[in-house]
Amino acid sequence: MDHQIDLGEGEYVFVPMRVVPNEDGSEILFTLFRQPDMTDEKFEADMRWVARDMVALKSLLQSQNQNQQNYA
């Protein structure tokens, strides 16, 4: 699930992301690289953004799993 984020003007940030099996579920491994010359504040803001996205993804996947169980 590796992807790139377009920063504009031909600049991209590589974001490695993996999904690995873990018992009856999966784990998502997300790596956030600190960019050169990035301030502490900007990096912390990026970490909060990623954390919100991961919480939203977990909620979405759990609700889909629950819906599948309801139809089984």
C-alpha positions as a Python dict, from the first residue, in 0.01 Angstrom:
ca = {
    (1, 'M'): (0, 0, 0),
    (2, 'D'): (298, 228, -52),
    (3, 'H'): (196, 562, -194),
    (4, 'Q'): (321, 911, -266),
    (5, 'I'): (181, 1242, -149),
    (6, 'D'): (192, 1522, -403),
    (7, 'L'): (325, 1836, -237),
    (8, 'G'): (288, 2034, -559),
    (9, 'E'): (545, 2176, -797),
    (10, 'G'): (677, 1829, -879),
    (11, 'E'): (759, 1737, -518),
    (12, 'Y'): (642, 1407, -373),
    (13, 'V'): (680, 1234, -38),
    (14, 'F'): (712, 855, -34),
    (15, 'V'): (495, 687, 229),
    (16, 'P'): (556, 316, 296),
    (17, 'M'): (251, 129, 423),
    (18, 'R'): (196, -243, 478),
    (19, 'V'): (-90, -469, 581),
    (20, 'V'): (17, -789, 755),
    (21, 'P'): (-197, -1072, 890),
    (22, 'N'): (-229, -1107, 1267),
    (23, 'E'): (-438, -1396, 1401),
    (24, 'D'): (-799, -1329, 1292),
    (25, 'G'): (-724, -975, 1174),
    (26, 'S'): (-455, -757, 1028),
    (27, 'E'): (-207, -492, 1133),
    (28, 'I'): (-134, -179, 933),
    (29, 'L'): (225, -56, 943),
    (30, 'F'): (260, 309, 846),
    (31, 'T'): (591, 493, 834),
    (32, 'L'): (596, 871, 859),
    (33, 'F'): (932, 1013, 760),
    (34, 'R'): (1030, 1353, 888),
    (35, 'Q'): (1112, 1569, 589),
    (36, 'P'): (1432, 1775, 569),
    (37, 'D'): (1402, 2118, 733),
    (38, 'M'): (1064, 2025, 888),
    (39, 'T'): (992, 2204, 1214),
    (40, 'D'): (894, 2012, 1526),
    (41, 'E'): (550, 2174, 1507),
    (42, 'K'): (492, 2068, 1145),
    (43, 'F'): (607, 1713, 1213),
    (44, 'E'): (378, 1689, 1518),
    (45, 'A'): (89, 1821, 1305),
    (46, 'D'): (162, 1552, 1044),
    (47, 'M'): (167, 1286, 1318),
    (48, 'R'): (-173, 1405, 1444),
    (49, 'W'): (-310, 1397, 1088),
    (50, 'V'): (-188, 1038, 1040),
    (51, 'A'): (-328, 935, 1380),
    (52, 'R'): (-673, 1074, 1285),
    (53, 'D'): (-657, 889, 953),
    (54, 'M'): (-564, 562, 1125),
    (55, 'V'): (-851, 597, 1373),
    (56, 'A'): (-1092, 664, 1084),
    (57, 'L'): (-958, 364, 890),
    (58, 'K'): (-994, 138, 1194),
    (59, 'S'): (-1352, 255, 1247),
    (60, 'L'): (-1439, 201, 882),
    (61, 'L'): (-1289, -149, 872),
    (62, 'Q'): (-1451, -252, 1200),
    (63, 'S'): (-1793, -131, 1083),
    (64, 'Q'): (-1757, -321, 756),
    (65, 'N'): (-1657, -633, 950),
    (66, 'Q'): (-1960, -591, 1175),
    (67, 'N'): (-2190, -553, 872),
    (68, 'Q'): (-2048, -871, 717),
    (69, 'Q'): (-2110, -1061, 1040),
    (70, 'N'): (-2468, -935, 1049),
    (71, 'Y'): (-2532, -1077, 701),
    (72, 'A'): (-2371, -1415, 773),
}
